[in-house]
Amino acid sequence: MSRAELPIEPFWQSKANTEREAWVPMPLPPGIKVMPTELEGPVFADEKGMTLYVWPQQGLRNGSLGDRAKSGVSTCDDTVYKETSGLMSPYPPGFLLPEYEKRRSCEQRWPPKLAPADAKPVGKWTIIKRKNGQTQWAYEGLPVYSSDLDREPGDVLGGTKAIIVGEQGAVRFPVGPPADVPPELDIVPFRTGHMVITSKGYSVYSSDADAPNKSNCNAECLKLWEPVAAPQIAKPHGEWTIVERSPGVGQWAFRGKPLYTYRLEKQTRSMTGSDNPGWHNVFTQRAYSPPSEFTLQDSRIGQVLADANGKTIYLYHCNDDALDQQSCDHPDSPQQYRLAICGNFDPKVCQETFPYVKAQPGAKADSSLWTVISIDPNTGKRATQGQSGAISVWAYRDRPVYTYGGDERPGDANGDNYGEFNGARNGFKAFWVRDDYRHNAMGRALKEVTGR
């Protein structure tokens, strides 16, 4: 059954809710601080509040690209690459890149966070030497950078941990301090926030039937729900408390809500336990709600975000095959990749295959992740002030969103995986908010990439 309106629960939180994820305090170098953000949680930022990123080495089809941890060097330099590398694509190397004459270097797109010449290591922060002799900060052995896509403090437009889709190339990730959670638990990034899981990956739930810091789950209830055990040596701290179920037997609680796992779940990162009335997945923080005219639709393998008419919304992903792996899904980047996929380079065909989601005049969303931008539909680039033929479209993280011409009914997601490598490196993916049959694998913690 399709849902006719966009509910706050279970995926988003009201803007009146100011709860944010707590982090483990740590020593920081001068000029670096921690900034709370809506989707990525706490991130490191420079003295101006601009988010810091890392580019960990990632394996591609024919090699690896990125910074190797603890190598003491940065591979992001002043070289302007004009040809494909052949490392990601099945095509041979040496093809000229789109708009190569306008292309900028990696360090222009990703300015290194420089350290003073007399800087000293601080905690997990160390110093590396760049090729030009400058010193640069590194966190856990990975050089850190800002992004030229970020314009205001708190922006995280250069990369995300919340949308990871297979063979998308060697991407950048925002980096921040570890979340303040007990050792028995962990955090996984979702498109809607940070969900709490056990150290083995199973989802954690709370019950409306419980009182603050008191569990009412007994007898029959315990046949389906297992309390998340707190070791005898565990101590309450911050938003984490311990409920005594019986003498010597403790249960973790978060923000006063006792925590459980669902005994019937066999998959990790699941949300099926929340299908039971009164039970909810637990988030340390969630994003604010999307535009109010959007809807939530039941689809073939989960739930998708949709427009006012119930048509599934799609995100476009693109990462080029140069040695510095620049993204090509932003309206300020070359559009040839998208035009090739959606319309054989014909913008009119593209507007029929994947039309933009238009925004009404004055439209706004509670979430800062959603904005209205002006686009030239014939080029896919950002329109200039007062440009004739420009259209106002909804954008997620500053990237336009689309519907698919081949979707006929609310909940159809026929455009999902449309493009190269199942839509990962260059193509379209449905805006899944719940994807049960693919293990909700919509986000990845940085440690899953680096192995640390």
Number of C-alpha atoms within 10 A of each C-alpha: 8 13 14 13 14 20 15 13 10 15 19 20 21 14 13 8 10 10 13 17 20 18 17 9 11 11 11 15 17 12 13 19 20 22 18 17 19 21 23 26 25 24 23 23 26 20 13 12 18 24 32 29 28 24 27 21 19 16 16 16 12 12 11 16 22 22 22 19 18 14 11 17 19 22 19 23 17 14 14 18 19 20 16 22 21 19 20 27 20 9 12 11 15 12 14 13 17 18 12 13 11 10 17 15 18 20 20 17 19 23 17 26 19 21 20 12 11 6 15 13 13 15 12 13 18 21 23 21 16 18 13 8 9 13 19 23 25 26 21 13 21 27 33 28 28 23 23 14 16 16 11 11 15 20 19 27 19 22 23 23 21 21 17 19 19 13 19 23 27 26 22 24 22 26 25 22 15 15 17 19 20 16 10 14 18 22 22 22 25 28 23 24 25 26 20 25 23 20 13 11 16 21 28 28 26 24 22 13 13 16 12 14 19 17 20 15 19 11 8 8 10 14 12 15 20 18 21 19 19 22 14 11 6 15 12 14 11 10 15 17 21 25 21 16 16 8 6 9 13 20 24 26 25 21 13 18 25 28 26 26 20 22 13 11 15 9 16 16 26 24 23 17 22 19 10 9 9 12 17 19 24 22 25 20 24 28 25 25 23 22 19 15 15 21 24 24 26 19 19 14 14 17 22 26 24 28 20 18 12 25 26 33 26 29 21 25 25 24 21 24 23 24 23 24 22 22 23 21 23 22 20 14 17 22 19 18 22 23 20 16 19 22 16 13 15 15 19 14 14 23 20 15 19 21 18 24 22 18 19 12 9 6 14 16 16 17 19 19 20 21 21 22 20 23 22 17 20 14 15 23 17 18 20 11 8 8 11 9 10 18 18 20 22 25 23 17 18 21 22 27 23 28 25 26 15 13 16 13 11 22 24 21 27 16 22 20 19 20 22 17 15 17 24 22 27 27 27 29 23 26 23 27 19 25 20 19 12 13 13 19 21 22 18 18 18 20 8 8 13 14 7 7
